[in-house]
Every structure is written in C-alpha cells, then in structure tokens.
Amino acid sequence: MEVTNNPTNGEEESNEQENKHWWLGLIISIIAHVANSLL
C-alpha cells in the first residue's frame, strides 16, 4: 500500500477500508461457523 498526497485518492481509500471490513466480517463468520461445526 503506497501513500500518496493526491486528494482524489480519498474516496478510494475509504472504499478499500470498507472492503477490508467486509472481508474481516466474512472471515470471522466462516471461522465461527467452522468452530461451531467442530464443537
């Protein structure tokens, strides 16, 4: 991830953060589902 001083990059950065949170939620859900299956 390279940091730029380009003001037009603000939207893309916030968009990337949303995608990361979406992936985190998905991964956590999968881990929780697998854990419940094993237990």
PDBQT receptor file of N, H, CA, C and O in Angstrom, charges set to zero:
ATOM      1  N   MET A   1       0.852  -1.199   0.000  1.00  0.00    +0.000 N 
ATOM      2  CA  MET A   1       0.000   0.000   0.000  1.00  0.00    +0.000 C 
ATOM      3  C   MET A   1       0.885   1.246   0.000  1.00  0.00    +0.000 C 
ATOM      4  O   MET A   1       1.632   1.486   0.948  1.00  0.00    +0.000 OA
ATOM      5  N   GLU A   2       0.795   2.024  -1.056  1.00  0.00    +0.000 N 
ATOM      6  H   GLU A   2       0.188   1.829  -1.827  1.00  0.00    +0.000 HD
ATOM      7  CA  GLU A   2       1.598   3.239  -1.121  1.00  0.00    +0.000 C 
ATOM      8  C   GLU A   2       0.723   4.438  -0.764  1.00  0.00    +0.000 C 
ATOM      9  O   GLU A   2      -0.438   4.523  -1.163  1.00  0.00    +0.000 OA
ATOM     10  N   VAL A   3       1.309   5.358  -0.006  1.00  0.00    +0.000 N 
ATOM     11  H   VAL A   3       2.253   5.289   0.317  1.00  0.00    +0.000 HD
ATOM     12  CA  VAL A   3       0.561   6.542   0.424  1.00  0.00    +0.000 C 
ATOM     13  C   VAL A   3       0.865   7.692  -0.521  1.00  0.00    +0.000 C 
ATOM     14  O   VAL A   3       2.027   8.028  -0.753  1.00  0.00    +0.000 OA
ATOM     15  N   THR A   4      -0.191   8.296  -1.067  1.00  0.00    +0.000 N 
ATOM     16  H   THR A   4      -1.134   8.024  -0.879  1.00  0.00    +0.000 HD
ATOM     17  CA  THR A   4       0.005   9.428  -1.972  1.00  0.00    +0.000 C 
ATOM     18  C   THR A   4      -0.714  10.645  -1.414  1.00  0.00    +0.000 C 
ATOM     19  O   THR A   4      -1.662  10.522  -0.640  1.00  0.00    +0.000 OA
ATOM     20  N   ASN A   5      -0.251  11.822  -1.817  1.00  0.00    +0.000 N 
ATOM     21  H   ASN A   5       0.520  11.922  -2.447  1.00  0.00    +0.000 HD
ATOM     22  CA  ASN A   5      -0.866  13.062  -1.345  1.00  0.00    +0.000 C 
ATOM     23  C   ASN A   5      -1.951  13.527  -2.309  1.00  0.00    +0.000 C 
ATOM     24  O   ASN A   5      -2.398  14.671  -2.237  1.00  0.00    +0.000 OA
ATOM     25  N   ASN A   6      -2.373  12.649  -3.205  1.00  0.00    +0.000 N 
ATOM     26  H   ASN A   6      -2.010  11.719  -3.263  1.00  0.00    +0.000 HD
ATOM     27  CA  ASN A   6      -3.380  13.015  -4.193  1.00  0.00    +0.000 C 
ATOM     28  C   ASN A   6      -4.745  13.124  -3.511  1.00  0.00    +0.000 C 
ATOM     29  O   ASN A   6      -5.242  12.128  -2.985  1.00  0.00    +0.000 OA
ATOM     30  N   PRO A   7      -5.361  14.306  -3.506  1.00  0.00    +0.000 N 
ATOM     31  CA  PRO A   7      -6.641  14.496  -2.813  1.00  0.00    +0.000 C 
ATOM     32  C   PRO A   7      -7.759  13.636  -3.400  1.00  0.00    +0.000 C 
ATOM     33  O   PRO A   7      -8.718  13.312  -2.700  1.00  0.00    +0.000 OA
ATOM     34  N   THR A   8      -7.647  13.259  -4.685  1.00  0.00    +0.000 N 
ATOM     35  H   THR A   8      -6.868  13.522  -5.255  1.00  0.00    +0.000 HD
ATOM     36  CA  THR A   8      -8.706  12.463  -5.295  1.00  0.00    +0.000 C 
ATOM     37  C   THR A   8      -8.637  11.011  -4.826  1.00  0.00    +0.000 C 
ATOM     38  O   THR A   8      -9.493  10.202  -5.182  1.00  0.00    +0.000 OA
ATOM     39  N   ASN A   9      -7.624  10.680  -4.031  1.00  0.00    +0.000 N 
ATOM     40  H   ASN A   9      -6.928  11.337  -3.742  1.00  0.00    +0.000 HD
ATOM     41  CA  ASN A   9      -7.469   9.302  -3.559  1.00  0.00    +0.000 C 
ATOM     42  C   ASN A   9      -8.331   9.035  -2.332  1.00  0.00    +0.000 C 
ATOM     43  O   ASN A   9      -8.455   7.886  -1.908  1.00  0.00    +0.000 OA
ATOM     44  N   GLY A  10      -8.931  10.078  -1.751  1.00  0.00    +0.000 N 
ATOM     45  H   GLY A  10      -8.830  11.012  -2.096  1.00  0.00    +0.000 HD
ATOM     46  CA  GLY A  10      -9.694   9.911  -0.513  1.00  0.00    +0.000 C 
ATOM     47  C   GLY A  10     -10.796   8.879  -0.654  1.00  0.00    +0.000 C 
ATOM     48  O   GLY A  10     -10.962   8.021   0.213  1.00  0.00    +0.000 OA
ATOM     49  N   GLU A  11     -11.554   8.956  -1.746  1.00  0.00    +0.000 N 
ATOM     50  H   GLU A  11     -11.419   9.653  -2.450  1.00  0.00    +0.000 HD
ATOM     51  CA  GLU A  11     -12.673   8.026  -1.902  1.00  0.00    +0.000 C 
ATOM     52  C   GLU A  11     -12.178   6.594  -2.016  1.00  0.00    +0.000 C 
ATOM     53  O   GLU A  11     -12.747   5.689  -1.406  1.00  0.00    +0.000 OA
ATOM     54  N   GLU A  12     -11.124   6.383  -2.791  1.00  0.00    +0.000 N 
ATOM     55  H   GLU A  12     -10.662   7.119  -3.286  1.00  0.00    +0.000 HD
ATOM     56  CA  GLU A  12     -10.610   5.023  -2.966  1.00  0.00    +0.000 C 
ATOM     57  C   GLU A  12     -10.149   4.451  -1.638  1.00  0.00    +0.000 C 
ATOM     58  O   GLU A  12     -10.376   3.275  -1.355  1.00  0.00    +0.000 OA
ATOM     59  N   GLU A  13      -9.499   5.279  -0.815  1.00  0.00    +0.000 N 
ATOM     60  H   GLU A  13      -9.315   6.235  -1.045  1.00  0.00    +0.000 HD
ATOM     61  CA  GLU A  13      -9.005   4.778   0.475  1.00  0.00    +0.000 C 
ATOM     62  C   GLU A  13     -10.173   4.311   1.337  1.00  0.00    +0.000 C 
ATOM     63  O   GLU A  13     -10.124   3.217   1.899  1.00  0.00    +0.000 OA
ATOM     64  N   SER A  14     -11.229   5.131   1.450  1.00  0.00    +0.000 N 
ATOM     65  H   SER A  14     -11.269   6.019   0.993  1.00  0.00    +0.000 HD
ATOM     66  CA  SER A  14     -12.368   4.747   2.282  1.00  0.00    +0.000 C 
ATOM     67  C   SER A  14     -13.024   3.494   1.702  1.00  0.00    +0.000 C 
ATOM     68  O   SER A  14     -13.529   2.651   2.443  1.00  0.00    +0.000 OA
ATOM     69  N   ASN A  15     -13.014   3.379   0.384  1.00  0.00    +0.000 N 
ATOM     70  H   ASN A  15     -12.604   4.064  -0.218  1.00  0.00    +0.000 HD
ATOM     71  CA  ASN A  15     -13.598   2.205  -0.256  1.00  0.00    +0.000 C 
ATOM     72  C   ASN A  15     -12.795   0.964   0.105  1.00  0.00    +0.000 C 
ATOM     73  O   ASN A  15     -13.368  -0.091   0.378  1.00  0.00    +0.000 OA
ATOM     74  N   GLU A  16     -11.469   1.085   0.106  1.00  0.00    +0.000 N 
ATOM     75  H   GLU A  16     -11.003   1.941  -0.116  1.00  0.00    +0.000 HD
ATOM     76  CA  GLU A  16     -10.630  -0.061   0.470  1.00  0.00    +0.000 C 
ATOM     77  C   GLU A  16     -10.904  -0.471   1.909  1.00  0.00    +0.000 C 
ATOM     78  O   GLU A  16     -10.974  -1.661   2.215  1.00  0.00    +0.000 OA
ATOM     79  N   GLN A  17     -11.061   0.509   2.795  1.00  0.00    +0.000 N 
ATOM     80  H   GLN A  17     -11.005   1.476   2.547  1.00  0.00    +0.000 HD
ATOM     81  CA  GLN A  17     -11.316   0.187   4.200  1.00  0.00    +0.000 C 
ATOM     82  C   GLN A  17     -12.629  -0.582   4.319  1.00  0.00    +0.000 C 
ATOM     83  O   GLN A  17     -12.708  -1.555   5.070  1.00  0.00    +0.000 OA
ATOM     84  N   GLU A  18     -13.657  -0.160   3.588  1.00  0.00    +0.000 N 
ATOM     85  H   GLU A  18     -13.593   0.630   2.978  1.00  0.00    +0.000 HD
ATOM     86  CA  GLU A  18     -14.936  -0.870   3.646  1.00  0.00    +0.000 C 
ATOM     87  C   GLU A  18     -14.752  -2.307   3.178  1.00  0.00    +0.000 C 
ATOM     88  O   GLU A  18     -15.294  -3.231   3.784  1.00  0.00    +0.000 OA
ATOM     89  N   ASN A  19     -13.993  -2.501   2.104  1.00  0.00    +0.000 N 
ATOM     90  H   ASN A  19     -13.553  -1.750   1.611  1.00  0.00    +0.000 HD
ATOM     91  CA  ASN A  19     -13.759  -3.854   1.601  1.00  0.00    +0.000 C 
ATOM     92  C   ASN A  19     -13.041  -4.696   2.643  1.00  0.00    +0.000 C 
ATOM     93  O   ASN A  19     -13.357  -5.872   2.817  1.00  0.00    +0.000 OA
ATOM     94  N   LYS A  20     -12.069  -4.098   3.341  1.00  0.00    +0.000 N 
ATOM     95  H   LYS A  20     -11.812  -3.142   3.199  1.00  0.00    +0.000 HD
ATOM     96  CA  LYS A  20     -11.342  -4.846   4.369  1.00  0.00    +0.000 C 
ATOM     97  C   LYS A  20     -12.300  -5.276   5.467  1.00  0.00    +0.000 C 
ATOM     98  O   LYS A  20     -12.264  -6.421   5.916  1.00  0.00    +0.000 OA
ATOM     99  N   HIS A  21     -13.166  -4.348   5.906  1.00  0.00    +0.000 N 
ATOM    100  H   HIS A  21     -13.195  -3.417   5.542  1.00  0.00    +0.000 HD
ATOM    101  CA  HIS A  21     -14.112  -4.697   6.972  1.00  0.00    +0.000 C 
ATOM    102  C   HIS A  21     -15.059  -5.796   6.481  1.00  0.00    +0.000 C 
ATOM    103  O   HIS A  21     -15.422  -6.693   7.242  1.00  0.00    +0.000 OA
ATOM    104  N   TRP A  22     -15.456  -5.721   5.202  1.00  0.00    +0.000 N 
ATOM    105  H   TRP A  22     -15.161  -4.993   4.584  1.00  0.00    +0.000 HD
ATOM    106  CA  TRP A  22     -16.348  -6.736   4.654  1.00  0.00    +0.000 C 
ATOM    107  C   TRP A  22     -15.663  -8.098   4.688  1.00  0.00    +0.000 C 
ATOM    108  O   TRP A  22     -16.271  -9.095   5.078  1.00  0.00    +0.000 OA
ATOM    109  N   TRP A  23     -14.386  -8.138   4.276  1.00  0.00    +0.000 N 
ATOM    110  H   TRP A  23     -13.892  -7.328   3.959  1.00  0.00    +0.000 HD
ATOM    111  CA  TRP A  23     -13.648  -9.400   4.290  1.00  0.00    +0.000 C 
ATOM    112  C   TRP A  23     -13.465  -9.893   5.711  1.00  0.00    +0.000 C 
ATOM    113  O   TRP A  23     -13.590 -11.087   5.979  1.00  0.00    +0.000 OA
ATOM    114  N   LEU A  24     -13.164  -8.963   6.640  1.00  0.00    +0.000 N 
ATOM    115  H   LEU A  24     -13.062  -7.992   6.422  1.00  0.00    +0.000 HD
ATOM    116  CA  LEU A  24     -12.984  -9.359   8.044  1.00  0.00    +0.000 C 
ATOM    117  C   LEU A  24     -14.256 -10.012   8.553  1.00  0.00    +0.000 C 
ATOM    118  O   LEU A  24     -14.205 -11.070   9.179  1.00  0.00    +0.000 OA
ATOM    119  N   GLY A  25     -15.393  -9.390   8.290  1.00  0.00    +0.000 N 
ATOM    120  H   GLY A  25     -15.435  -8.530   7.782  1.00  0.00    +0.000 HD
ATOM    121  CA  GLY A  25     -16.667  -9.946   8.750  1.00  0.00    +0.000 C 
ATOM    122  C   GLY A  25     -16.908 -11.325   8.151  1.00  0.00    +0.000 C 
ATOM    123  O   GLY A  25     -17.358 -12.241   8.839  1.00  0.00    +0.000 OA
ATOM    124  N   LEU A  26     -16.605 -11.464   6.866  1.00  0.00    +0.000 N 
ATOM    125  H   LEU A  26     -16.239 -10.720   6.307  1.00  0.00    +0.000 HD
ATOM    126  CA  LEU A  26     -16.813 -12.749   6.199  1.00  0.00    +0.000 C 
ATOM    127  C   LEU A  26     -15.916 -13.818   6.804  1.00  0.00    +0.000 C 
ATOM    128  O   LEU A  26     -16.364 -14.928   7.090  1.00  0.00    +0.000 OA
ATOM    129  N   ILE A  27     -14.635 -13.474   7.000  1.00  0.00    +0.000 N 
ATOM    130  H   ILE A  27     -14.271 -12.572   6.768  1.00  0.00    +0.000 HD
ATOM    131  CA  ILE A  27     -13.687 -14.440   7.565  1.00  0.00    +0.000 C 
ATOM    132  C   ILE A  27     -14.108 -14.834   8.974  1.00  0.00    +0.000 C 
ATOM    133  O   ILE A  27     -14.070 -16.013   9.326  1.00  0.00    +0.000 OA
ATOM    134  N   ILE A  28     -14.507 -13.859   9.779  1.00  0.00    +0.000 N 
ATOM    135  H   ILE A  28     -14.538 -12.901   9.493  1.00  0.00    +0.000 HD
ATOM    136  CA  ILE A  28     -14.923 -14.152  11.160  1.00  0.00    +0.000 C 
ATOM    137  C   ILE A  28     -16.144 -15.065  11.145  1.00  0.00    +0.000 C 
ATOM    138  O   ILE A  28     -16.239 -16.001  11.939  1.00  0.00    +0.000 OA
ATOM    139  N   SER A  29     -17.082 -14.786  10.231  1.00  0.00    +0.000 N 
ATOM    140  H   SER A  29     -17.005 -14.026   9.586  1.00  0.00    +0.000 HD
ATOM    141  CA  SER A  29     -18.281 -15.624  10.144  1.00  0.00    +0.000 C 
ATOM    142  C   SER A  29     -17.910 -17.058   9.792  1.00  0.00    +0.000 C 
ATOM    143  O   SER A  29     -18.437 -18.003  10.380  1.00  0.00    +0.000 OA
ATOM    144  N   ILE A  30     -17.003 -17.221   8.834  1.00  0.00    +0.000 N 
ATOM    145  H   ILE A  30     -16.574 -16.454   8.356  1.00  0.00    +0.000 HD
ATOM    146  CA  ILE A  30     -16.589 -18.566   8.429  1.00  0.00    +0.000 C 
ATOM    147  C   ILE A  30     -15.902 -19.277   9.585  1.00  0.00    +0.000 C 
ATOM    148  O   ILE A  30     -16.184 -20.444   9.859  1.00  0.00    +0.000 OA
ATOM    149  N   ILE A  31     -14.994 -18.570  10.266  1.00  0.00    +0.000 N 
ATOM    150  H   ILE A  31     -14.765 -17.623  10.043  1.00  0.00    +0.000 HD
ATOM    151  CA  ILE A  31     -14.278 -19.188  11.391  1.00  0.00    +0.000 C 
ATOM    152  C   ILE A  31     -15.267 -19.601  12.478  1.00  0.00    +0.000 C 
ATOM    153  O   ILE A  31     -15.165 -20.694  13.035  1.00  0.00    +0.000 OA
ATOM    154  N   ALA A  32     -16.217 -18.726  12.776  1.00  0.00    +0.000 N 
ATOM    155  H   ALA A  32     -16.300 -17.838  12.323  1.00  0.00    +0.000 HD
ATOM    156  CA  ALA A  32     -17.206 -19.045  13.807  1.00  0.00    +0.000 C 
ATOM    157  C   ALA A  32     -18.031 -20.259  13.384  1.00  0.00    +0.000 C 
ATOM    158  O   ALA A  32     -18.322 -21.130  14.204  1.00  0.00    +0.000 OA
ATOM    159  N   HIS A  33     -18.410 -20.318  12.106  1.00  0.00    +0.000 N 
ATOM    160  H   HIS A  33     -18.174 -19.611  11.440  1.00  0.00    +0.000 HD
ATOM    161  CA  HIS A  33     -19.204 -21.441  11.614  1.00  0.00    +0.000 C 
ATOM    162  C   HIS A  33     -18.416 -22.742  11.721  1.00  0.00    +0.000 C 
ATOM    163  O   HIS A  33     -18.947 -23.760  12.165  1.00  0.00    +0.000 OA
ATOM    164  N   VAL A  34     -17.160 -22.709  11.318  1.00  0.00    +0.000 N 
ATOM    165  H   VAL A  34     -16.728 -21.882  10.957  1.00  0.00    +0.000 HD
ATOM    166  CA  VAL A  34     -16.312 -23.905  11.387  1.00  0.00    +0.000 C 
ATOM    167  C   VAL A  34     -16.109 -24.313  12.840  1.00  0.00    +0.000 C 
ATOM    168  O   VAL A  34     -16.159 -25.499  13.166  1.00  0.00    +0.000 OA
ATOM    169  N   ALA A  35     -15.881 -23.339  13.710  1.00  0.00    +0.000 N 
ATOM    170  H   ALA A  35     -15.840 -22.375  13.445  1.00  0.00    +0.000 HD
ATOM    171  CA  ALA A  35     -15.676 -23.643  15.131  1.00  0.00    +0.000 C 
ATOM    172  C   ALA A  35     -16.918 -24.315  15.700  1.00  0.00    +0.000 C 
ATOM    173  O   ALA A  35     -16.809 -25.290  16.443  1.00  0.00    +0.000 OA
ATOM    174  N   ASN A  36     -18.098 -23.801  15.358  1.00  0.00    +0.000 N 
ATOM    175  H   ASN A  36     -18.187 -23.009  14.755  1.00  0.00    +0.000 HD
ATOM    176  CA  ASN A  36     -19.336 -24.404  15.857  1.00  0.00    +0.000 C 
ATOM    177  C   ASN A  36     -19.499 -25.818  15.313  1.00  0.00    +0.000 C 
ATOM    178  O   ASN A  36     -19.976 -26.703  16.023  1.00  0.00    +0.000 OA
ATOM    179  N   SER A  37     -19.110 -26.034  14.071  1.00  0.00    +0.000 N 
ATOM    180  H   SER A  37     -18.723 -25.314  13.495  1.00  0.00    +0.000 HD
ATOM    181  CA  SER A  37     -19.223 -27.368  13.481  1.00  0.00    +0.000 C 
ATOM    182  C   SER A  37     -18.294 -28.342  14.197  1.00  0.00    +0.000 C 
ATOM    183  O   SER A  37     -18.667 -29.489  14.442  1.00  0.00    +0.000 OA
ATOM    184  N   LEU A  38     -17.087 -27.894  14.532  1.00  0.00    +0.000 N 
ATOM    185  H   LEU A  38     -16.784 -26.962  14.333  1.00  0.00    +0.000 HD
ATOM    186  CA  LEU A  38     -16.127 -28.775  15.203  1.00  0.00    +0.000 C 
ATOM    187  C   LEU A  38     -16.573 -29.055  16.633  1.00  0.00    +0.000 C 
ATOM    188  O   LEU A  38     -16.354 -30.145  17.163  1.00  0.00    +0.000 OA
ATOM    189  N   LEU A  39     -17.200 -28.060  17.248  1.00  0.00    +0.000 N 
ATOM    190  H   LEU A  39     -17.377 -27.175  16.818  1.00  0.00    +0.000 HD
ATOM    191  CA  LEU A  39     -17.659 -28.282  18.622  1.00  0.00    +0.000 C 
ATOM    192  C   LEU A  39     -18.980 -29.028  18.585  1.00  0.00    +0.000 C 
ATOM    193  O   LEU A  39     -19.552 -29.323  19.634  1.00  0.00    +0.000 OA
TER     194      LEU A  39
